[in-house]
Amino acid sequence: MGKANLISDVLDEIRQELQRSWTHQRKYIDFPRQTSVEWELYPLLLGPEPWKLELSNVKRLCNRPTCFYWKESAQDRGFYCNRLVLVGAYKEWFECHNDEPDIEYDRFFANPVRITPGGPTTVAQILEAHRSLCELSTSLLRDVKSEGFRIPFGTVWMYPEKYYIPDLFRAIIVVHDEHITYDKFKYNESGKLLVDDFLEKQSVLLIRTGDQSGLSAPISFDGLEAISPFCLENSPVEDLSCFDTIRVSLRTAVRFIVSLEKREKDATSASELAAKTQELPTDNEDDESKGPGTALDYANDVIRTAERVGYENDPTILDVLRKLEAYKRGESFEDHHEEAYRFNRRWEW
């Protein structure tokens, strides 16, 4: 039997291995690195009115269940967003999804917004800004999905048809208003900071925005354990009694947002989701210039290329075949030369 026929016989195994390889690269290397850059270096900035939103930032407000507002009082030295907050939220978000979250099309626990000098300082002002961002993003997204619209040169946005503003995003926000120094947390015997201890001590505000239209049911804070702020010496005292809000640990906030997102996903039919992720008109349904959007896209792209050049001439396919043969012999085949991304080796995950 020729090599081409042999490859054809194990095509399903090849596709599965290609998807596994893609998922490993995305999950353990690309996604954490991309998320770290977004949260630490390039969060959305919110300054004085009038609030504006660039098209390049619209996609960052899509496909996420909430917005994470970083008040100045929670910023280290007034401009730095503590990486530990991201690490804690990231860890808890993965655990809530049994280490298998859907990470495609920029999905994550929340979109980070760093409030800059002159920006909103009170909950009322943050809520007003959030409503404005929702309106701006909805309008720009509608333009993107209109017939004849072309994304401006220089704006990187693949598969815009897969993006939308969830109803939950309009309904609830998270506000981070206290910065806790590292010396307040527990460390293990090796001197590594315990992220789990941080998740319990770090508090955030969960705030209902008042817009629950489109949700399958109202959002209720009943049953959530409220906690006191650990330290808010740098933040003016604000009366929150007139707002629908509760102060909880970061761990509780992540778990609550995930539970709401799952509730809404279960209540959304396939047809309703299809209407939200409206397909864009395209001149070429098989346009491969955008690159793969999912593991299956990647696998199918590789296989299509191999079909054109011949399976026996495609190095990626031949590499997969060697791995499959090694697996059958009970041998390991280490194909991931790049180490999984580590946020900080001095923290105990």
C-alpha positions in Angstrom: 0.0 0.0 0.0 1.4 3.4 -1.0 2.0 6.1 1.6 -0.8 8.2 0.2 -3.3 5.4 0.7 -2.0 4.7 4.2 -2.5 8.3 5.2 -6.0 8.3 3.8 -6.8 5.3 5.9 -5.8 7.1 9.1 -7.2 10.5 8.2 -9.5 10.7 11.2 -6.5 10.0 13.5 -4.4 12.6 11.7 -7.2 15.2 12.2 -7.5 14.4 15.9 -3.7 14.6 16.4 -3.6 17.9 14.6 -6.4 19.3 16.8 -4.6 18.1 19.9 -1.4 19.8 18.9 -3.2 23.0 18.0 -5.1 22.9 21.3 -1.9 22.4 23.3 -0.2 25.4 21.6 -3.2 27.6 22.1 -4.1 26.5 25.7 -0.7 26.4 27.3 1.4 28.9 25.3 -0.5 31.3 23.1 -3.6 32.0 25.2 -1.9 32.7 28.6 0.7 34.9 26.9 -1.9 36.8 24.9 -4.1 37.3 28.0 -1.2 38.4 30.1 -0.2 41.1 27.5 -3.8 42.3 27.3 -4.4 42.6 31.0 -1.0 43.9 32.1 0.3 46.0 29.1 -2.7 46.9 27.0 -5.9 47.0 29.0 -8.7 49.2 27.6 -8.1 52.7 29.0 -11.0 54.8 30.4 -10.3 58.5 30.9 -12.4 61.6 31.0 -15.5 62.1 29.0 -16.4 62.0 26.1 -15.7 58.3 26.0 -14.5 57.0 22.7 -14.0 53.5 21.4 -11.6 52.5 18.6 -12.7 49.8 16.2 -9.6 47.8 17.1 -10.9 47.6 20.7 -14.5 46.5 20.0 -13.6 42.9 19.7 -12.2 42.9 23.2 -15.6 43.7 24.6 -17.2 40.8 22.7 -17.7 37.2 23.7 -17.0 37.9 27.4 -19.6 37.9 30.2 -18.5 41.0 32.0 -16.1 43.9 32.2 -13.5 44.2 34.9 -13.0 47.9 35.9 -9.7 48.7 37.6 -10.1 51.8 39.7 -7.1 54.0 40.4 -7.1 53.0 44.0 -6.4 49.4 43.0 -3.5 50.2 40.7 0.0 49.8 42.0 1.7 53.2 41.8 -1.3 54.6 40.0 -0.7 52.9 36.7 0.2 49.3 37.1 -2.4 46.5 37.0 -1.3 43.8 39.4 -0.5 40.6 37.5 -1.6 38.6 40.6 -5.3 39.6 39.9 -5.1 38.1 36.5 -3.4 35.0 37.7 -6.0 34.4 40.3 -8.9 35.0 37.9 -7.2 32.9 35.3 -6.6 30.0 37.6 -10.2 30.1 39.0 -11.7 30.4 35.5 -9.9 27.3 34.3 -10.9 25.3 37.4 -14.6 26.4 36.9 -14.4 24.8 33.5 -12.6 21.7 34.6 -9.4 22.9 32.9 -11.2 22.9 29.5 -12.6 26.4 28.9 -13.6 27.6 25.5 -10.8 30.0 24.7 -11.5 30.6 21.0 -12.5 34.0 19.6 -11.1 35.9 22.6 -13.4 34.3 25.2 -12.3 34.8 28.8 -13.7 35.7 32.2 -13.8 39.4 31.6 -12.4 42.3 29.6 -10.0 44.6 31.6 -10.6 48.3 31.7 -8.0 50.5 33.5 -9.4 53.8 34.7 -6.9 56.6 34.2 -6.6 60.0 35.9 -9.7 62.1 35.1 -11.8 59.0 34.5 -14.8 57.8 36.5 -14.2 57.7 40.2 -17.6 56.6 41.6 -19.8 53.6 40.9 -22.4 55.8 39.3 -19.8 57.2 36.9 -18.5 53.7 36.1 -22.0 52.5 35.4 -22.6 55.4 33.0 -19.3 54.7 31.3 -20.2 51.1 30.9 -23.5 51.9 29.3 -21.7 54.2 26.9 -19.1 51.5 26.0 -21.9 49.0 25.4 -23.7 51.5 23.1 -20.5 52.4 21.2 -19.4 48.8 20.8 -22.9 47.7 19.6 -23.0 50.5 17.0 -19.5 49.7 15.7 -20.1 46.0 15.6 -23.3 46.6 13.6 -21.2 48.6 11.1 -18.6 45.8 10.9 -21.3 43.3 10.1 -23.1 45.4 7.5 -22.8 44.5 3.9 -20.0 46.2 2.1 -18.1 47.1 5.2 -14.4 46.5 5.1 -12.2 46.5 8.2 -9.6 49.3 7.9 -6.1 48.4 7.0 -4.0 47.9 10.1 -6.8 46.6 12.2 -6.2 42.9 12.9 -9.6 41.2 13.4 -10.1 37.7 12.0 -13.5 36.2 11.9 -15.5 39.3 13.1 -18.7 37.3 12.3 -18.0 35.2 15.4 -18.1 38.2 17.8 -21.1 39.7 19.6 -21.9 41.6 22.8 -23.5 39.2 25.3 -26.6 40.3 27.1 -24.8 39.4 30.4 -22.0 41.8 29.6 -24.6 44.6 29.7 -26.1 43.4 33.0 -23.2 43.0 35.4 -19.8 44.4 36.0 -16.8 43.8 38.3 -15.1 46.7 40.0 -11.6 46.3 41.5 -11.0 49.0 44.0 -8.4 47.9 46.5 -4.7 47.1 46.0 -3.3 44.6 48.5 0.5 44.3 48.9 2.1 40.9 48.6 3.2 40.8 52.3 -0.5 40.4 53.3 -0.7 36.9 51.8 0.5 33.5 52.8 3.6 31.7 51.4 4.5 28.1 51.4 7.7 26.6 52.8 9.5 27.2 49.6 8.7 30.9 49.8 6.1 30.9 47.0 3.0 33.0 47.3 -0.2 31.0 47.6 -2.6 32.1 44.9 -5.5 30.4 46.6 -5.0 32.6 49.7 -5.0 35.7 47.4 -8.2 34.6 45.8 -9.9 34.5 49.2 -8.5 37.8 50.5 -8.7 40.0 47.4 -12.2 41.6 47.3 -14.0 43.1 44.3 -17.5 44.6 43.8 -20.1 42.8 41.8 -22.6 45.4 40.4 -25.8 44.9 38.6 -26.1 47.6 36.0 -29.9 47.7 35.8 -30.1 46.4 32.3 -31.2 42.8 32.4 -33.1 42.8 29.1 -32.3 39.7 27.1 -31.4 37.5 30.1 -33.1 34.3 30.8 -33.7 35.3 34.4 -32.9 38.2 36.8 -29.5 38.2 38.4 -29.7 37.6 42.2 -26.9 37.9 44.7 -28.8 35.8 47.2 -26.5 33.1 48.6 -23.3 34.9 47.9 -21.0 35.4 50.9 -20.2 39.1 51.3 -16.8 40.1 52.7 -15.2 43.3 54.0 -12.4 45.0 52.1 -9.0 43.9 53.2 -7.5 47.4 53.0 -8.9 50.5 51.3 -6.7 53.2 52.9 -6.0 54.8 49.5 -9.7 54.9 48.4 -12.3 57.4 49.5 -15.3 55.9 51.3 -18.3 55.7 48.9 -21.9 55.0 49.9 -22.9 52.0 47.9 -26.3 51.5 49.6 -28.2 52.9 46.6 -26.6 50.4 44.1 -27.3 46.8 43.4 -23.9 45.6 44.6 -22.1 43.2 46.8 -18.4 42.9 47.9 -17.1 39.4 47.5 -13.8 37.6 47.1 -12.2 37.4 43.7 -12.8 33.7 43.8 -16.5 34.1 44.4 -16.8 36.7 41.7 -15.2 34.5 39.0 -17.4 31.5 40.1 -20.5 33.6 40.0 -19.9 35.1 36.6 -19.1 31.6 35.2 -22.3 30.3 36.6 -24.3 33.1 35.1 -22.6 32.6 31.7 -23.4 28.9 31.8 -27.0 29.6 32.7 -27.4 32.0 29.8 -25.7 29.6 27.4 -28.0 26.8 28.4 -31.0 29.0 27.9 -29.9 30.2 24.4 -31.0 28.2 21.4 -28.7 27.5 18.5 -30.9 29.8 16.3 -30.6 32.7 18.8 -26.9 32.3 18.9 -26.6 32.2 15.1 -28.6 35.5 15.0 -26.2 37.2 17.4 -23.1 35.9 15.5 -24.4 37.1 12.2 -22.4 35.8 9.3 -20.6 38.4 7.2 -21.0 38.4 3.4 -17.8 37.1 1.7 -16.6 36.9 -1.8 -14.9 33.6 -1.1 -16.3 31.0 1.3 -13.0 29.1 1.2 -10.8 32.1 2.0 -7.8 30.7 3.9 -6.0 34.1 4.2 -7.5 34.7 7.6 -5.9 31.6 9.1 -7.5 29.0 11.4 -10.0 30.1 14.0 -10.3 26.8 15.9 -8.5 23.5 16.3 -10.8 21.9 13.7 -10.1 24.8 11.2 -6.4 24.3 11.7 -6.6 20.5 11.1 -8.8 20.9 8.0 -6.4 23.6 6.6 -3.4 21.3 7.0 -5.3 18.4 5.4 -6.4 20.6 2.5 -2.8 21.7 1.9 -1.6 18.1 2.0 -4.3 17.1 -0.6 -2.9 19.7 -2.9 0.8 18.9 -2.6 0.4 15.2 -1.8 0.3 13.6 1.7 3.7 12.1 1.2 5.2 15.5 0.4 3.7 17.4 3.4 6.1 17.7 6.3 3.4 18.4 8.9 1.4 15.2 7.9 4.6 13.1 7.9 5.4 14.4 11.4 2.0 13.5 12.6 2.4 10.0 11.1 5.6 9.5 13.1 3.9 10.5 16.3 0.9 8.2 15.7 3.3 5.3 15.0 5.2 6.1 18.2 2.0 6.2 20.2 1.0 2.7 18.9 4.4 1.4 20.1 3.7 2.8 23.5 6.4 5.5 23.2 6.1 9.1 24.0 6.6 11.7 21.3 7.6 15.1 22.6 6.6 17.6 19.9 6.2 20.7 22.1 9.6 22.3 22.2 8.3 25.5 23.8 7.7 25.4 27.5 4.2 26.2 28.8 3.8 29.8 29.7 4.4 30.6 33.3 3.0 33.8 34.8 5.4 33.8 37.8 7.6 31.0 39.1 7.5 32.6 42.6 3.7 31.9 43.0 2.2 28.6 43.9 -0.6 27.9 41.4 
